[in-house]
Amino acid sequence: MGEVTKPFWEKPLAQLDRAEWEALCDGCGKCCLHKVEDEVTGDIHATNVACKLLDRHSGRCTNYSGRRAFVPDCIRLTAGNVDRLAWLPSTCAYRLRAEGKELPAWHYLVSGDREMVHQAGISVRGWTISETDAGDLEHHLVDREL
């Protein structure tokens, strides 16, 4: 009997190659939402305001490879910083894997269907606005766990 190979998404993040790393993204788009930090408490509050580059229907960046030219403060997520980014969504595949947890059933790598993230209500689809239309972020706070 041959050795059973685990799916790549079950490997530790540091062992993923670039293609595997990129494939791990579930396409929820929630990491591309603006957050507001309370200056007194340091608490992070969610908004419904999406980065101007986010396709709010698909949950994917419209210019991923060139995004930093348009959004200089876009964070480059790595295996080394995932556990230090408290604002990452609780459902984020990178966060879950960094915590040693399995991917949820709606993740496309598990379900085989990229629409499942949207059908499960996990994504930004249907409740967000682009930053180009939003105005003051304080008017867009949402009582929603990211």
Secondary structure, DSSP 8 states (H G I E B T S, - for coil): -------GGGS-GGG--HHHHHHH-----GGGEEEEE-TTT--EEEEEEE-TTEETTTTEETTTTTHHHH-TT-----TTTGGG-TTS-TT-HHHHHHTT----TTSHHHHS-TTHHHHTT-SSTTT-EEHHHH--GGGGB-----
